[in-house]
Amino acid sequence: MVKRERLMLPKPRSSFLLIQCSNCSNEQVVFSNATMLVKCNGCGAPIAQNTGGRVKILGTLLKRLD
Ligand SMILES: [Zn+2]
């Protein structure tokens, strides 16, 4: 039998994060499974970076949009 415990995960693996750039205060929605460096639309500063499956927030995380 195949184990079904994966179906019991409380949250999906992916979600969207609202991140504020620490450089120019621009607010931007970032996909949590982003596969590369995410840059601010306002000033170009990096606001999120993928670190082997998990996104590292470089700006300020305002909220999570599931
Ligand atoms: Zn910015």
N, CA, C, O and the ligand as a Tripos MOL2 file, in Angstrom:
@<TRIPOS>MOLECULE
protein
  265   263    67     0     0
PROTEIN
NO_CHARGES

@<TRIPOS>ATOM
      1 N           0.8400   -1.2130    0.0000 N.3       1 MET1
      2 CA          0.0000    0.0000    0.0000 C.3       1 MET1
      3 C           0.8740    1.2630    0.0000 C.2       1 MET1
      4 O           1.9350    1.3040    0.6230 O.2       1 MET1
      5 N           0.4160    2.2480   -0.6880 N.am      2 VAL2
      6 CA          1.1380    3.5170   -0.7250 C.3       2 VAL2
      7 C           0.7350    4.3520    0.4880 C.2       2 VAL2
      8 O          -0.4460    4.4980    0.8030 O.2       2 VAL2
      9 N           1.7160    4.8770    1.1330 N.am      3 LYS3
     10 CA          1.4090    5.7370    2.2800 C.3       3 LYS3
     11 C           0.7250    7.0210    1.8040 C.2       3 LYS3
     12 O           1.1000    7.6080    0.7890 O.2       3 LYS3
     13 N          -0.2590    7.4250    2.5460 N.am      4 ARG4
     14 CA         -1.0350    8.6050    2.1430 C.3       4 ARG4
     15 C          -0.7060    9.8310    2.9900 C.2       4 ARG4
     16 O          -1.4030   10.8410    2.9010 O.2       4 ARG4
     17 N           0.3170    9.7620    3.7900 N.am      5 GLU5
     18 CA          0.5550   10.8570    4.7290 C.3       5 GLU5
     19 C           0.8980   12.1860    4.0470 C.2       5 GLU5
     20 O           0.7160   13.2540    4.6320 O.2       5 GLU5
     21 N           1.3950   12.1140    2.8060 N.am      6 ARG6
     22 CA          1.6900   13.3600    2.0970 C.3       6 ARG6
     23 C           0.4200   14.1970    1.8790 C.2       6 ARG6
     24 O           0.4760   15.4240    1.7900 O.2       6 ARG6
     25 N          -0.7010   13.5180    1.7950 N.am      7 LEU7
     26 CA         -1.9620   14.2420    1.5920 C.3       7 LEU7
     27 C          -2.3830   15.0070    2.8390 C.2       7 LEU7
     28 O          -3.2680   15.8600    2.7800 O.2       7 LEU7
     29 N          -1.7520   14.7040    3.9610 N.am      8 MET8
     30 CA         -2.1280   15.3440    5.2140 C.3       8 MET8
     31 C          -1.3320   16.6210    5.4880 C.2       8 MET8
     32 O          -1.4870   17.2370    6.5420 O.2       8 MET8
     33 N          -0.4900   17.0120    4.5510 N.am      9 LEU9
     34 CA          0.2700   18.2420    4.7550 C.3       9 LEU9
     35 C          -0.6880   19.4080    4.9810 C.2       9 LEU9
     36 O          -1.6450   19.5760    4.2250 O.2       9 LEU9
     37 N          -0.4460   20.2010    5.9950 N.am     10 PRO10
     38 CA         -1.3610   21.2920    6.3320 C.3      10 PRO10
     39 C          -1.3820   22.4150    5.2980 C.2      10 PRO10
     40 O          -2.3850   23.1130    5.1510 O.2      10 PRO10
     41 N          -0.2830   22.5830    4.5920 N.am     11 LYS11
     42 CA         -0.2250   23.6730    3.6180 C.3      11 LYS11
     43 C           0.3570   23.1610    2.3100 C.2      11 LYS11
     44 O           1.1450   22.2160    2.3030 O.2      11 LYS11
     45 N          -0.0290   23.7830    1.2080 N.am     12 PRO12
     46 CA          0.6320   23.4570   -0.0600 C.3      12 PRO12
     47 C           2.0850   23.9040    0.0030 C.2      12 PRO12
     48 O           2.4500   24.7680    0.8000 O.2      12 PRO12
     49 N           2.8990   23.3070   -0.8410 N.am     13 ARG13
     50 CA          4.3140   23.6500   -0.8370 C.3      13 ARG13
     51 C           4.5740   25.0670   -1.3230 C.2      13 ARG13
     52 O           5.5750   25.6880   -0.9640 O.2      13 ARG13
     53 N           3.6780   25.5570   -2.1260 N.am     14 SER14
     54 CA          3.9220   26.8700   -2.6980 C.3      14 SER14
     55 C           2.9060   27.8870   -2.1880 C.2      14 SER14
     56 O           1.7670   27.5450   -1.8670 O.2      14 SER14
     57 N           3.3280   29.1040   -2.1210 N.am     15 SER15
     58 CA          2.4330   30.1840   -1.7410 C.3      15 SER15
     59 C           3.0520   31.4820   -2.2460 C.2      15 SER15
     60 O           4.1550   31.5000   -2.7930 O.2      15 SER15
     61 N           2.3090   32.5610   -2.0460 N.am     16 PHE16
     62 CA          2.8200   33.8570   -2.4550 C.3      16 PHE16
     63 C           3.1130   34.6900   -1.2260 C.2      16 PHE16
     64 O           2.3780   34.6460   -0.2390 O.2      16 PHE16
     65 N           4.1750   35.4370   -1.2950 N.am     17 LEU17
     66 CA          4.6010   36.2610   -0.1760 C.3      17 LEU17
     67 C           4.6080   37.7240   -0.6000 C.2      17 LEU17
     68 O           5.0770   38.0720   -1.6840 O.2      17 LEU17
     69 N           4.0760   38.5760    0.2810 N.am     18 LEU18
     70 CA          4.1460   40.0100    0.0120 C.3      18 LEU18
     71 C           5.3860   40.5440    0.7210 C.2      18 LEU18
     72 O           5.4770   40.5270    1.9480 O.2      18 LEU18
     73 N           6.3210   41.0100   -0.0680 N.am     19 ILE19
     74 CA          7.6060   41.4500    0.4770 C.3      19 ILE19
     75 C           7.8190   42.9260    0.1660 C.2      19 ILE19
     76 O           7.5560   43.3980   -0.9400 O.2      19 ILE19
     77 N           8.3000   43.6300    1.1690 N.am     20 GLN20
     78 CA          8.6110   45.0410    0.9650 C.3      20 GLN20
     79 C          10.1180   45.2000    0.8110 C.2      20 GLN20
     80 O          10.9010   44.6890    1.6120 O.2      20 GLN20
     81 N          10.4960   45.9110   -0.2230 N.am     21 CYS21
     82 CA         11.9060   46.1770   -0.4610 C.3      21 CYS21
     83 C          12.4560   47.0420    0.6650 C.2      21 CYS21
     84 O          11.8490   48.0480    1.0360 O.2      21 CYS21
     85 N          13.6050   46.6500    1.2080 N.am     22 SER22
     86 CA         14.1780   47.4290    2.3100 C.3      22 SER22
     87 C          14.9140   48.6620    1.8020 C.2      22 SER22
     88 O          15.3360   49.5210    2.5760 O.2      22 SER22
     89 N          15.0550   48.7260    0.4900 N.am     23 ASN23
     90 CA         15.7950   49.8420   -0.1070 C.3      23 ASN23
     91 C          14.8850   51.0030   -0.5030 C.2      23 ASN23
     92 O          15.2110   52.1660   -0.2670 O.2      23 ASN23
     93 N          13.7210   50.6720   -1.1180 N.am     24 CYS24
     94 CA         12.8580   51.7430   -1.6280 C.3      24 CYS24
     95 C          11.4140   51.6240   -1.1500 C.2      24 CYS24
     96 O          10.5710   52.4270   -1.5520 O.2      24 CYS24
     97 N          11.1060   50.6270   -0.2900 N.am     25 SER25
     98 CA          9.7740   50.4380    0.2870 C.3      25 SER25
     99 C           8.7180   49.9820   -0.7070 C.2      25 SER25
    100 O           7.5320   49.9730   -0.3800 O.2      25 SER25
    101 N           9.1190   49.6070   -1.9030 N.am     26 ASN26
    102 CA          8.1750   49.0440   -2.8610 C.3      26 ASN26
    103 C           7.6630   47.6980   -2.3530 C.2      26 ASN26
    104 O           8.4400   46.8750   -1.8680 O.2      26 ASN26
    105 N           6.3290   47.4760   -2.4680 N.am     27 GLU27
    106 CA          5.7610   46.1980   -2.0550 C.3      27 GLU27
    107 C           5.5540   45.3230   -3.2780 C.2      27 GLU27
    108 O           5.0560   45.7850   -4.3040 O.2      27 GLU27
    109 N           5.9300   44.0750   -3.1680 N.am     28 GLN28
    110 CA          5.9060   43.1830   -4.3270 C.3      28 GLN28
    111 C           5.5320   41.7720   -3.9020 C.2      28 GLN28
    112 O           5.9910   41.2760   -2.8730 O.2      28 GLN28
    113 N           4.6820   41.1250   -4.7180 N.am     29 VAL29
    114 CA          4.3010   39.7360   -4.4430 C.3      29 VAL29
    115 C           5.3340   38.8160   -5.0800 C.2      29 VAL29
    116 O           5.6630   38.9440   -6.2590 O.2      29 VAL29
    117 N           5.8330   37.8910   -4.2780 N.am     30 VAL30
    118 CA          6.8690   36.9600   -4.7330 C.3      30 VAL30
    119 C           6.3760   35.5280   -4.5220 C.2      30 VAL30
    120 O           5.8580   35.1930   -3.4570 O.2      30 VAL30
    121 N           6.5380   34.7040   -5.5290 N.am     31 PHE31
    122 CA          6.1990   33.2920   -5.4270 C.3      31 PHE31
    123 C           7.2160   32.6040   -4.5130 C.2      31 PHE31
    124 O           8.4240   32.7550   -4.6930 O.2      31 PHE31
    125 N           6.7200   31.8560   -3.5420 N.am     32 SER32
    126 CA          7.6280   31.2680   -2.5490 C.3      32 SER32
    127 C           8.5450   30.2070   -3.1400 C.2      32 SER32
    128 O           9.5720   29.8740   -2.5490 O.2      32 SER32
    129 N           8.1790   29.6720   -4.3110 N.am     33 ASN33
    130 CA          9.0410   28.6800   -4.9530 C.3      33 ASN33
    131 C           9.8530   29.2970   -6.0900 C.2      33 ASN33
    132 O          10.2450   28.6070   -7.0310 O.2      33 ASN33
    133 N          10.0910   30.5670   -5.9950 N.am     34 ALA34
    134 CA         10.8910   31.2360   -7.0170 C.3      34 ALA34
    135 C          12.2260   30.5200   -7.1710 C.2      34 ALA34
    136 O          12.8780   30.1770   -6.1850 O.2      34 ALA34
    137 N          12.6190   30.3010   -8.4110 N.am     35 THR35
    138 CA         13.8190   29.4940   -8.6430 C.3      35 THR35
    139 C          15.0570   30.3380   -8.8600 C.2      35 THR35
    140 O          16.1480   29.8030   -9.0580 O.2      35 THR35
    141 N          14.9030   31.6210   -8.8270 N.am     36 MET36
    142 CA         16.0930   32.4630   -8.9880 C.3      36 MET36
    143 C          15.9250   33.7400   -8.1860 C.2      36 MET36
    144 O          14.9020   33.9630   -7.5370 O.2      36 MET36
    145 N          16.9160   34.5430   -8.2450 N.am     37 LEU37
    146 CA         16.9050   35.7970   -7.5100 C.3      37 LEU37
    147 C          15.7520   36.6820   -7.9820 C.2      37 LEU37
    148 O          15.5740   36.8990   -9.1800 O.2      37 LEU37
    149 N          14.9770   37.1850   -7.0310 N.am     38 VAL38
    150 CA         13.8690   38.0810   -7.3580 C.3      38 VAL38
    151 C          14.2980   39.5030   -7.0420 C.2      38 VAL38
    152 O          14.7540   39.8040   -5.9380 O.2      38 VAL38
    153 N          14.1430   40.3650   -8.0280 N.am     39 LYS39
    154 CA         14.5640   41.7480   -7.8320 C.3      39 LYS39
    155 C          13.3680   42.6720   -7.6960 C.2      39 LYS39
    156 O          12.3020   42.4260   -8.2610 O.2      39 LYS39
    157 N          13.5630   43.7300   -6.9430 N.am     40 CYS40
    158 CA         12.5410   44.7460   -6.7380 C.3      40 CYS40
    159 C          12.2000   45.4200   -8.0630 C.2      40 CYS40
    160 O          13.0870   45.7690   -8.8420 O.2      40 CYS40
    161 N          10.8840   45.5990   -8.3100 N.am     41 ASN41
    162 CA         10.4640   46.2700   -9.5390 C.3      41 ASN41
    163 C          10.7630   47.7600   -9.5040 C.2      41 ASN41
    164 O          10.8260   48.4180  -10.5420 O.2      41 ASN41
    165 N          10.9430   48.2750   -8.3120 N.am     42 GLY42
    166 CA         11.1630   49.7090   -8.1710 C.3      42 GLY42
    167 C          12.6140   50.1160   -8.3530 C.2      42 GLY42
    168 O          12.9130   51.0500   -9.0970 O.2      42 GLY42
    169 N          13.5140   49.4170   -7.6750 N.am     43 CYS43
    170 CA         14.9110   49.8480   -7.6770 C.3      43 CYS43
    171 C          15.8920   48.7720   -8.1220 C.2      43 CYS43
    172 O          17.0770   49.0510   -8.3090 O.2      43 CYS43
    173 N          15.4110   47.5500   -8.2930 N.am     44 GLY44
    174 CA         16.2930   46.4950   -8.7830 C.3      44 GLY44
    175 C          17.0880   45.7770   -7.7120 C.2      44 GLY44
    176 O          17.8800   44.8880   -8.0250 O.2      44 GLY44
    177 N          16.8950   46.1450   -6.4510 N.am     45 ALA45
    178 CA         17.6120   45.4720   -5.3650 C.3      45 ALA45
    179 C          17.0400   44.0690   -5.1740 C.2      45 ALA45
    180 O          15.8370   43.8800   -5.3500 O.2      45 ALA45
    181 N          17.8570   43.0840   -4.8220 N.am     46 PRO46
    182 CA         17.3420   41.7300   -4.5780 C.3      46 PRO46
    183 C          16.4560   41.7080   -3.3410 C.2      46 PRO46
    184 O          16.8440   42.2020   -2.2820 O.2      46 PRO46
    185 N          15.2420   41.1230   -3.4780 N.am     47 ILE47
    186 CA         14.3430   41.0610   -2.3220 C.3      47 ILE47
    187 C          14.0700   39.6300   -1.8830 C.2      47 ILE47
    188 O          13.5790   39.4150   -0.7740 O.2      47 ILE47
    189 N          14.3750   38.6480   -2.7220 N.am     48 ALA48
    190 CA         14.1970   37.2470   -2.3470 C.3      48 ALA48
    191 C          15.1540   36.3860   -3.1630 C.2      48 ALA48
    192 O          15.4840   36.7000   -4.3070 O.2      48 ALA48
    193 N          15.5820   35.3080   -2.5520 N.am     49 GLN49
    194 CA         16.5710   34.4470   -3.1930 C.3      49 GLN49
    195 C          16.2430   33.0040   -2.8620 C.2      49 GLN49
    196 O          15.9040   32.6880   -1.7210 O.2      49 GLN49
    197 N          16.3400   32.1270   -3.8500 N.am     50 ASN50
    198 CA         16.0850   30.7210   -3.5860 C.3      50 ASN50
    199 C          17.3320   30.0690   -3.0090 C.2      50 ASN50
    200 O          18.4400   30.2310   -3.5200 O.2      50 ASN50
    201 N          17.1170   29.3250   -1.9260 N.am     51 THR51
    202 CA         18.2420   28.6280   -1.3130 C.3      51 THR51
    203 C          17.9070   27.1460   -1.2150 C.2      51 THR51
    204 O          17.5960   26.6450   -0.1350 O.2      51 THR51
    205 N          17.9690   26.4570   -2.3290 N.am     52 GLY52
    206 CA         17.7430   25.0180   -2.3380 C.3      52 GLY52
    207 C          16.3460   24.6010   -1.9360 C.2      52 GLY52
    208 O          16.1770   23.7330   -1.0800 O.2      52 GLY52
    209 N          15.3320   25.2190   -2.5510 N.am     53 GLY53
    210 CA         13.9580   24.8070   -2.3000 C.3      53 GLY53
    211 C          13.1740   25.7770   -1.4480 C.2      53 GLY53
    212 O          11.9520   25.8590   -1.5730 O.2      53 GLY53
    213 N          13.8440   26.5060   -0.5940 N.am     54 ARG54
    214 CA         13.1440   27.4920    0.2270 C.3      54 ARG54
    215 C          13.6090   28.8750   -0.1690 C.2      54 ARG54
    216 O          14.7760   29.1080   -0.4840 O.2      54 ARG54
    217 N          12.6390   29.7930   -0.1400 N.am     55 VAL55
    218 CA         12.9930   31.1410   -0.5220 C.3      55 VAL55
    219 C          13.5020   31.8960    0.7130 C.2      55 VAL55
    220 O          12.9310   31.8160    1.8000 O.2      55 VAL55
    221 N          14.5820   32.6200    0.5020 N.am     56 LYS56
    222 CA         15.1380   33.4340    1.5820 C.3      56 LYS56
    223 C          14.7000   34.8650    1.3470 C.2      56 LYS56
    224 O          14.9350   35.4370    0.2820 O.2      56 LYS56
    225 N          14.0590   35.4370    2.3580 N.am     57 ILE57
    226 CA         13.5490   36.8000    2.2250 C.3      57 ILE57
    227 C          14.6640   37.7980    2.5030 C.2      57 ILE57
    228 O          15.2670   37.7830    3.5760 O.2      57 ILE57
    229 N          14.9330   38.6620    1.5370 N.am     58 LEU58
    230 CA         15.9950   39.6510    1.7120 C.3      58 LEU58
    231 C          15.4230   41.0130    2.1130 C.2      58 LEU58
    232 O          16.1260   41.8560    2.6700 O.2      58 LEU58
    233 N          14.1410   41.2110    1.8200 N.am     59 GLY59
    234 CA         13.4780   42.4360    2.2390 C.3      59 GLY59
    235 C          12.6940   42.1650    3.5050 C.2      59 GLY59
    236 O          13.1210   41.3740    4.3460 O.2      59 GLY59
    237 N          11.5360   42.8230    3.6500 N.am     60 THR60
    238 CA         10.6820   42.6290    4.8080 C.3      60 THR60
    239 C           9.4420   41.8470    4.3980 C.2      60 THR60
    240 O           8.7230   42.2590    3.4880 O.2      60 THR60
    241 N           9.1880   40.7320    5.0560 N.am     61 LEU61
    242 CA          7.9950   39.9450    4.7640 C.3      61 LEU61
    243 C           6.7990   40.6030    5.4350 C.2      61 LEU61
    244 O           6.7290   40.6770    6.6620 O.2      61 LEU61
    245 N           5.8560   41.0820    4.6210 N.am     62 LEU62
    246 CA          4.6850   41.7690    5.1730 C.3      62 LEU62
    247 C           3.5850   40.7600    5.5010 C.2      62 LEU62
    248 O           3.0120   40.7910    6.5900 O.2      62 LEU62
    249 N           3.2950   39.8720    4.5600 N.am     63 LYS63
    250 CA          2.3180   38.8220    4.8390 C.3      63 LYS63
    251 C           2.4100   37.7180    3.8220 C.2      63 LYS63
    252 O           3.0440   37.8440    2.7750 O.2      63 LYS63
    253 N           1.7490   36.6210    4.1710 N.am     64 ARG64
    254 CA          1.7300   35.4350    3.3410 C.3      64 ARG64
    255 C           0.3710   35.3240    2.6820 C.2      64 ARG64
    256 O          -0.6560   35.4320    3.3520 O.2      64 ARG64
    257 N           0.3550   35.1110    1.3800 N.am     65 LEU65
    258 CA         -0.9140   35.0020    0.6470 C.3      65 LEU65
    259 C          -1.0770   33.5550    0.2030 C.2      65 LEU65
    260 O          -0.5240   33.1600   -0.8240 O.2      65 LEU65
    261 N          -1.8220   32.7630    0.9530 N.am     66 ASP66
    262 CA         -1.9610   31.3490    0.6260 C.3      66 ASP66
    263 C          -3.0560   31.0970   -0.3820 C.2      66 ASP66
    264 O          -3.2950   29.9500   -0.7600 O.2      66 ASP66
    265 ZN         13.3230   48.5560   -4.1600 Zn       67 ZN67
@<TRIPOS>BOND
     1     1     2 1
     2     2     3 1
     3     3     4 2
     4     3     5 am
     5     5     6 1
     6     6     7 1
     7     7     8 2
     8     7     9 am
     9     9    10 1
    10    10    11 1
    11    11    12 2
    12    11    13 am
    13    13    14 1
    14    14    15 1
    15    15    16 2
    16    15    17 am
    17    17    18 1
    18    18    19 1
    19    19    20 2
    20    19    21 am
    21    21    22 1
    22    22    23 1
    23    23    24 2
    24    23    25 am
    25    25    26 1
    26    26    27 1
    27    27    28 2
    28    27    29 am
    29    29    30 1
    30    30    31 1
    31    31    32 2
    32    31    33 am
    33    33    34 1
    34    34    35 1
    35    35    36 2
    36    35    37 am
    37    37    38 1
    38    38    39 1
    39    39    40 2
    40    39    41 am
    41    41    42 1
    42    42    43 1
    43    43    44 2
    44    43    45 am
    45    45    46 1
    46    46    47 1
    47    47    48 2
    48    47    49 am
    49    49    50 1
    50    50    51 1
    51    51    52 2
    52    51    53 am
    53    53    54 1
    54    54    55 1
    55    55    56 2
    56    55    57 am
    57    57    58 1
    58    58    59 1
    59    59    60 2
    60    59    61 am
    61    61    62 1
    62    62    63 1
    63    63    64 2
    64    63    65 am
    65    65    66 1
    66    66    67 1
    67    67    68 2
    68    67    69 am
    69    69    70 1
    70    70    71 1
    71    71    72 2
    72    71    73 am
    73    73    74 1
    74    74    75 1
    75    75    76 2
    76    75    77 am
    77    77    78 1
    78    78    79 1
    79    79    80 2
    80    79    81 am
    81    81    82 1
    82    82    83 1
    83    83    84 2
    84    83    85 am
    85    85    86 1
    86    86    87 1
    87    87    88 2
    88    87    89 am
    89    89    90 1
    90    90    91 1
    91    91    92 2
    92    91    93 am
    93    93    94 1
    94    94    95 1
    95    95    96 2
    96    95    97 am
    97    97    98 1
    98    98    99 1
    99    99   100 2
   100    99   101 am
   101   101   102 1
   102   102   103 1
   103   103   104 2
   104   103   105 am
   105   105   106 1
   106   106   107 1
   107   107   108 2
   108   107   109 am
   109   109   110 1
   110   110   111 1
   111   111   112 2
   112   111   113 am
   113   113   114 1
   114   114   115 1
   115   115   116 2
   116   115   117 am
   117   117   118 1
   118   118   119 1
   119   119   120 2
   120   119   121 am
   121   121   122 1
   122   122   123 1
   123   123   124 2
   124   123   125 am
   125   125   126 1
   126   126   127 1
   127   127   128 2
   128   127   129 am
   129   129   130 1
   130   130   131 1
   131   131   132 2
   132   131   133 am
   133   133   134 1
   134   134   135 1
   135   135   136 2
   136   135   137 am
   137   137   138 1
   138   138   139 1
   139   139   140 2
   140   139   141 am
   141   141   142 1
   142   142   143 1
   143   143   144 2
   144   143   145 am
   145   145   146 1
   146   146   147 1
   147   147   148 2
   148   147   149 am
   149   149   150 1
   150   150   151 1
   151   151   152 2
   152   151   153 am
   153   153   154 1
   154   154   155 1
   155   155   156 2
   156   155   157 am
   157   157   158 1
   158   158   159 1
   159   159   160 2
   160   159   161 am
   161   161   162 1
   162   162   163 1
   163   163   164 2
   164   163   165 am
   165   165   166 1
   166   166   167 1
   167   167   168 2
   168   167   169 am
   169   169   170 1
   170   170   171 1
   171   171   172 2
   172   171   173 am
   173   173   174 1
   174   174   175 1
   175   175   176 2
   176   175   177 am
   177   177   178 1
   178   178   179 1
   179   179   180 2
   180   179   181 am
   181   181   182 1
   182   182   183 1
   183   183   184 2
   184   183   185 am
   185   185   186 1
   186   186   187 1
   187   187   188 2
   188   187   189 am
   189   189   190 1
   190   190   191 1
   191   191   192 2
   192   191   193 am
   193   193   194 1
   194   194   195 1
   195   195   196 2
   196   195   197 am
   197   197   198 1
   198   198   199 1
   199   199   200 2
   200   199   201 am
   201   201   202 1
   202   202   203 1
   203   203   204 2
   204   203   205 am
   205   205   206 1
   206   206   207 1
   207   207   208 2
   208   207   209 am
   209   209   210 1
   210   210   211 1
   211   211   212 2
   212   211   213 am
   213   213   214 1
   214   214   215 1
   215   215   216 2
   216   215   217 am
   217   217   218 1
   218   218   219 1
   219   219   220 2
   220   219   221 am
   221   221   222 1
   222   222   223 1
   223   223   224 2
   224   223   225 am
   225   225   226 1
   226   226   227 1
   227   227   228 2
   228   227   229 am
   229   229   230 1
   230   230   231 1
   231   231   232 2
   232   231   233 am
   233   233   234 1
   234   234   235 1
   235   235   236 2
   236   235   237 am
   237   237   238 1
   238   238   239 1
   239   239   240 2
   240   239   241 am
   241   241   242 1
   242   242   243 1
   243   243   244 2
   244   243   245 am
   245   245   246 1
   246   246   247 1
   247   247   248 2
   248   247   249 am
   249   249   250 1
   250   250   251 1
   251   251   252 2
   252   251   253 am
   253   253   254 1
   254   254   255 1
   255   255   256 2
   256   255   257 am
   257   257   258 1
   258   258   259 1
   259   259   260 2
   260   259   261 am
   261   261   262 1
   262   262   263 1
   263   263   264 2
@<TRIPOS>SUBSTRUCTURE
     1 MET1         2 RESIDUE 1 A MET
     2 VAL2         6 RESIDUE 1 A VAL
     3 LYS3        10 RESIDUE 1 A LYS
     4 ARG4        14 RESIDUE 1 A ARG
     5 GLU5        18 RESIDUE 1 A GLU
     6 ARG6        22 RESIDUE 1 A ARG
     7 LEU7        26 RESIDUE 1 A LEU
     8 MET8        30 RESIDUE 1 A MET
     9 LEU9        34 RESIDUE 1 A LEU
    10 PRO10       38 RESIDUE 1 A PRO
    11 LYS11       42 RESIDUE 1 A LYS
    12 PRO12       46 RESIDUE 1 A PRO
    13 ARG13       50 RESIDUE 1 A ARG
    14 SER14       54 RESIDUE 1 A SER
    15 SER15       58 RESIDUE 1 A SER
    16 PHE16       62 RESIDUE 1 A PHE
    17 LEU17       66 RESIDUE 1 A LEU
    18 LEU18       70 RESIDUE 1 A LEU
    19 ILE19       74 RESIDUE 1 A ILE
    20 GLN20       78 RESIDUE 1 A GLN
    21 CYS21       82 RESIDUE 1 A CYS
    22 SER22       86 RESIDUE 1 A SER
    23 ASN23       90 RESIDUE 1 A ASN
    24 CYS24       94 RESIDUE 1 A CYS
    25 SER25       98 RESIDUE 1 A SER
    26 ASN26      102 RESIDUE 1 A ASN
    27 GLU27      106 RESIDUE 1 A GLU
    28 GLN28      110 RESIDUE 1 A GLN
    29 VAL29      114 RESIDUE 1 A VAL
    30 VAL30      118 RESIDUE 1 A VAL
    31 PHE31      122 RESIDUE 1 A PHE
    32 SER32      126 RESIDUE 1 A SER
    33 ASN33      130 RESIDUE 1 A ASN
    34 ALA34      134 RESIDUE 1 A ALA
    35 THR35      138 RESIDUE 1 A THR
    36 MET36      142 RESIDUE 1 A MET
    37 LEU37      146 RESIDUE 1 A LEU
    38 VAL38      150 RESIDUE 1 A VAL
    39 LYS39      154 RESIDUE 1 A LYS
    40 CYS40      158 RESIDUE 1 A CYS
    41 ASN41      162 RESIDUE 1 A ASN
    42 GLY42      166 RESIDUE 1 A GLY
    43 CYS43      170 RESIDUE 1 A CYS
    44 GLY44      174 RESIDUE 1 A GLY
    45 ALA45      178 RESIDUE 1 A ALA
    46 PRO46      182 RESIDUE 1 A PRO
    47 ILE47      186 RESIDUE 1 A ILE
    48 ALA48      190 RESIDUE 1 A ALA
    49 GLN49      194 RESIDUE 1 A GLN
    50 ASN50      198 RESIDUE 1 A ASN
    51 THR51      202 RESIDUE 1 A THR
    52 GLY52      206 RESIDUE 1 A GLY
    53 GLY53      210 RESIDUE 1 A GLY
    54 ARG54      214 RESIDUE 1 A ARG
    55 VAL55      218 RESIDUE 1 A VAL
    56 LYS56      222 RESIDUE 1 A LYS
    57 ILE57      226 RESIDUE 1 A ILE
    58 LEU58      230 RESIDUE 1 A LEU
    59 GLY59      234 RESIDUE 1 A GLY
    60 THR60      238 RESIDUE 1 A THR
    61 LEU61      242 RESIDUE 1 A LEU
    62 LEU62      246 RESIDUE 1 A LEU
    63 LYS63      250 RESIDUE 1 A LYS
    64 ARG64      254 RESIDUE 1 A ARG
    65 LEU65      258 RESIDUE 1 A LEU
    66 ASP66      262 RESIDUE 1 A ASP
    67 ZN67       265 GROUP 0 **** ****
